[in-house]
Amino acid sequence: MRIIAYSALKAQNPASDPTVDFASVEALRTEISAKFRQDGIHVESAAAGFARGRRRNNSGGRFTLSLTFPAT
């Protein structure tokens, strides 16, 4: 999924600490898939140059939101 900010904005997810600033026409890409598992996500993210961020599970343990950031 691709989400595009049509104007500059700040976004905060109540389940995570970081507030993210988006410039006008900046895009956020997301992946929704049942094929991913937490260990695999971290391995693939690290191989692509991303560092592990926060992770949140829903109360039933069926869904996970995993945030990754460019490695520094």
C-alpha distances in whole Angstrom, upper triangle without the diagonal:
4,7,10,13,16,19,20,19,19,17,18,17,21,20,20,23,21,20,18,19,17,18,18,15,14,10,8,6,5,6,8,11,15,16,16,19,20,22,20,17,20,21,18,17,21,21,19,21,19,21,21,20,20,19,19,20,20,24,24,23,20,17,16,14,15,15,16,18,19,23,26
4,7,10,13,15,16,16,17,15,17,17,21,21,20,22,20,19,16,16,13,15,14,11,10,6,6,5,6,9,11,15,18,19,19,21,22,24,22,19,21,23,20,18,22,22,19,20,19,21,21,20,21,20,21,22,22,26,27,25,23,19,18,16,16,15,16,17,18,22,24
4,7,10,12,13,13,14,12,15,15,18,19,19,20,18,16,14,14,11,12,12,9,8,6,5,6,8,11,13,17,20,22,21,23,23,26,24,21,23,25,22,20,23,24,21,22,20,22,21,20,20,20,20,22,22,26,27,25,24,20,19,16,17,15,16,17,19,22,25
4,6,9,10,11,13,12,15,16,20,21,20,21,19,17,13,12,9,10,8,6,6,4,6,9,11,15,17,21,24,25,24,27,26,29,27,24,25,27,24,22,25,26,22,23,21,23,23,22,22,23,23,25,25,29,30,29,27,24,22,19,19,18,18,18,19,23,25
4,5,7,7,10,10,14,16,19,21,20,20,17,15,12,10,7,7,6,5,6,6,8,12,14,18,20,23,27,28,27,29,28,31,29,26,27,29,27,24,27,28,24,24,22,24,24,22,23,24,24,26,26,30,31,30,29,25,24,20,21,19,19,19,20,24,25
4,7,9,12,13,17,19,22,24,23,24,21,18,15,13,9,8,5,5,8,9,12,15,17,21,23,26,30,31,30,32,32,34,33,29,30,33,30,27,30,31,27,27,26,27,28,26,26,27,28,29,30,33,34,34,32,29,27,24,24,22,23,22,23,27,28
4,6,10,12,16,18,21,24,23,23,20,16,14,11,8,7,4,7,9,11,13,17,19,23,25,29,32,34,32,34,33,35,34,31,31,34,31,28,31,32,28,28,26,27,28,26,26,28,28,30,30,34,35,35,34,30,28,25,25,23,23,22,23,27,27
4,7,10,14,17,20,22,20,20,17,13,11,7,5,4,5,8,8,11,13,17,19,23,25,29,32,33,32,33,32,34,33,29,30,32,30,27,29,30,27,26,24,25,26,23,24,26,26,29,29,33,35,34,33,29,27,24,24,21,21,20,21,24,25
4,7,10,13,16,19,17,17,14,10,8,6,5,7,8,10,10,12,13,16,18,22,24,27,30,32,30,31,30,32,32,28,28,31,29,26,28,30,27,26,23,24,24,21,21,23,23,26,26,29,32,31,30,27,25,21,22,19,20,19,20,23,24
4,7,10,13,15,14,13,10,7,6,4,6,9,11,13,12,13,13,16,18,21,23,26,29,31,28,29,27,30,30,26,26,29,28,24,26,29,26,24,22,22,22,18,18,20,20,23,24,27,29,29,28,25,23,19,19,16,18,17,19,22,22
4,7,10,12,11,11,9,6,5,6,8,11,13,14,13,13,11,14,15,18,20,23,26,28,25,26,24,27,27,23,24,27,26,22,25,27,24,23,20,20,20,16,16,17,17,20,20,23,26,25,25,21,19,15,16,14,16,15,18,21,22
4,6,9,8,8,7,5,6,9,11,15,17,18,16,15,13,16,16,19,20,23,25,27,24,25,23,25,26,22,22,26,25,22,24,27,25,23,20,19,18,15,13,15,14,17,18,20,23,22,23,19,17,14,14,12,15,15,18,21,22
4,5,5,7,8,7,9,12,14,17,19,20,18,16,14,16,14,17,17,20,22,24,22,22,20,23,24,20,21,24,24,21,23,26,24,23,20,19,17,13,11,12,11,13,14,16,19,19,19,16,14,11,12,11,14,15,19,21,23
4,6,7,9,9,12,15,17,21,23,23,21,20,18,19,18,20,20,22,24,26,23,23,21,24,25,22,22,26,26,23,25,28,27,26,22,21,18,15,12,12,11,13,13,15,18,18,19,16,14,12,14,13,16,18,21,23,25
4,7,10,11,13,17,19,22,24,25,22,21,18,19,17,18,18,20,21,23,20,20,17,21,22,19,19,23,23,21,23,26,25,24,20,19,16,12,9,9,7,9,10,12,15,15,16,13,11,9,11,11,14,16,20,22,24
4,6,8,11,14,17,20,23,23,21,19,16,18,16,18,18,21,22,23,21,20,17,20,21,18,18,21,21,19,20,24,22,21,17,16,13,9,7,8,8,11,13,15,18,17,18,15,12,9,10,9,12,13,17,18,20
4,7,10,13,16,20,22,24,21,20,18,19,18,21,21,24,25,27,23,23,20,22,23,20,19,23,23,20,21,24,23,21,18,16,14,10,8,11,11,15,16,19,22,20,22,19,16,13,13,11,13,13,17,18,19
4,6,10,13,16,19,20,17,17,15,17,17,19,21,24,26,27,23,23,20,22,23,20,19,22,22,19,20,23,21,19,16,14,13,10,9,12,13,17,19,21,24,22,23,20,17,14,13,10,11,11,14,16,16
4,7,10,13,16,18,15,16,14,17,17,20,22,25,27,28,25,26,23,25,26,22,22,25,24,21,22,25,23,21,18,17,16,13,13,15,16,19,20,23,26,25,25,22,19,15,15,12,13,13,15,18,18
4,6,10,13,14,12,12,11,14,15,18,20,23,26,27,24,25,23,25,25,21,21,24,23,19,21,23,21,19,16,16,16,13,14,16,17,20,22,25,27,26,26,22,19,15,15,11,12,11,13,16,17
4,7,10,12,10,11,11,15,17,20,22,26,29,30,27,28,26,28,28,24,24,26,25,21,23,25,22,21,18,19,19,16,17,20,21,24,25,28,30,29,29,25,23,19,18,15,15,13,15,18,18
4,7,8,6,8,9,13,15,19,21,25,28,29,27,28,27,29,28,24,24,27,25,21,23,25,22,21,19,20,20,18,19,21,22,25,26,29,31,30,29,25,23,19,19,16,16,14,15,19,20
4,6,5,9,11,15,17,21,24,27,31,32,30,31,30,32,31,27,27,29,27,24,26,27,23,22,21,22,23,21,23,25,26,29,30,33,35,33,33,29,27,23,22,19,19,17,17,21,21
4,6,9,12,15,18,22,24,28,32,33,31,33,32,34,33,29,29,31,29,26,28,29,25,25,23,25,26,24,25,27,28,30,31,34,36,35,34,30,28,25,24,22,22,20,20,24,24
4,6,10,13,16,19,22,26,29,30,29,31,30,32,31,27,28,30,27,24,27,27,24,24,22,25,26,24,25,26,27,30,30,34,35,34,32,29,27,24,23,21,21,19,20,23,25
4,7,10,13,17,20,23,27,28,26,28,27,29,27,24,24,26,24,21,23,24,20,20,19,21,22,20,22,23,24,27,28,31,33,31,30,26,24,21,20,17,17,16,16,20,21
4,6,10,13,16,20,23,24,22,25,24,26,24,21,22,24,21,18,21,22,18,19,17,19,20,19,20,21,22,24,25,29,30,29,27,23,21,18,18,15,15,15,15,19,21
4,7,10,13,16,20,21,19,21,21,23,21,18,19,21,18,16,19,20,16,17,15,17,17,16,17,17,19,21,22,25,26,25,23,20,18,14,14,12,12,12,13,17,20
4,7,10,13,17,17,16,19,18,20,18,15,17,19,16,14,17,18,15,16,14,16,17,16,17,17,18,20,21,25,25,23,21,18,16,13,13,12,12,13,14,17,20
4,7,10,13,14,13,15,15,18,16,13,15,17,15,13,17,18,15,16,14,16,16,15,15,14,15,16,18,21,22,20,18,14,13,10,10,10,11,13,15,18,21
4,6,10,11,10,13,13,16,14,11,14,16,13,12,16,17,15,17,15,17,16,16,16,15,15,16,17,21,20,18,16,13,12,10,10,11,12,15,17,19,23
4,7,9,9,12,13,16,14,12,15,17,15,15,19,19,18,20,18,19,18,17,17,15,15,14,15,18,17,16,13,10,10,10,11,13,14,17,20,22,26
4,5,6,9,12,14,12,11,15,16,14,15,19,19,18,21,19,20,18,19,18,16,16,15,16,19,17,15,12,10,11,11,12,15,16,19,21,23,27
4,6,8,11,14,12,12,15,17,15,17,20,20,20,23,21,22,19,20,19,16,16,14,15,17,15,13,10,9,10,12,13,17,18,22,24,25,29
4,7,10,12,10,10,14,14,13,15,18,18,18,21,19,21,19,20,20,17,18,16,18,20,18,15,13,12,12,14,14,17,18,21,23,24,28
4,7,8,6,6,10,11,10,12,15,15,15,18,16,17,15,16,16,14,15,14,16,19,17,14,12,11,10,12,11,14,14,18,20,21,24
4,6,5,6,9,10,11,12,14,16,17,18,16,16,14,15,15,12,13,12,15,17,16,12,11,10,9,11,11,14,15,18,20,21,24
4,5,5,6,9,10,11,12,14,16,17,14,14,11,12,12,9,11,11,14,16,16,12,12,11,8,10,8,11,12,16,18,18,22
4,5,5,6,9,10,11,13,15,16,14,13,11,13,14,12,14,14,18,20,19,15,15,14,12,13,11,14,13,16,18,17,21
4,5,5,6,8,10,11,12,14,13,13,12,14,15,14,16,16,19,22,21,17,16,15,13,14,12,14,13,16,17,17,21
4,6,5,6,8,10,11,12,10,11,9,11,12,11,14,14,17,20,20,16,16,13,11,11,8,10,10,13,14,15,18
4,6,5,6,9,10,11,9,8,7,10,11,11,14,15,19,22,22,18,18,16,13,12,9,10,9,11,13,12,16
4,6,5,6,9,10,10,10,9,13,15,15,18,19,22,25,25,21,21,19,16,16,13,14,12,14,14,13,17
4,6,5,6,9,9,10,11,14,16,15,18,19,22,26,25,22,21,19,16,16,12,13,11,13,13,13,17
4,5,5,6,5,7,8,10,13,13,17,18,21,25,25,22,21,18,15,14,10,10,7,9,9,10,13
4,5,5,5,6,8,11,14,15,19,21,24,27,27,24,24,21,18,17,13,12,9,10,9,8,11
4,6,7,9,11,15,18,18,22,23,27,30,30,26,26,23,20,19,16,15,12,13,11,10,14
4,6,9,11,14,17,18,21,23,26,30,30,27,26,23,20,18,15,14,11,11,9,9,13
4,7,10,13,16,18,21,24,27,30,31,27,27,24,21,19,15,13,10,9,6,6,9
4,7,9,12,14,18,20,23,27,28,24,24,21,18,15,12,10,6,5,4,5,9
4,6,10,12,16,19,22,25,26,23,23,20,17,15,11,9,6,5,6,5,8
4,7,9,12,15,19,21,23,19,20,17,14,12,8,7,5,7,9,8,11
4,7,10,13,17,20,21,18,19,16,13,10,7,5,5,6,10,10,12
4,7,10,14,16,18,16,17,14,10,8,6,5,7,10,13,14,16
4,7,10,13,15,12,13,10,7,6,4,6,9,12,16,16,19
4,7,9,11,9,11,8,6,5,7,9,12,15,19,20,23
4,6,8,6,7,6,4,6,9,12,15,18,22,23,26
4,5,5,7,6,7,8,12,14,18,21,25,26,29
4,6,8,9,10,12,15,18,21,25,28,29,32
4,5,8,10,13,16,19,23,26,30,31,34
4,6,8,11,13,17,20,23,27,28,31
4,7,11,13,17,20,23,26,28,31
4,7,10,13,16,20,23,25,28
4,6,10,13,16,20,21,24
4,7,10,13,17,19,22
4,7,10,14,15,18
4,7,10,12,15
4,7,9,12
4,6,9
4,6
4
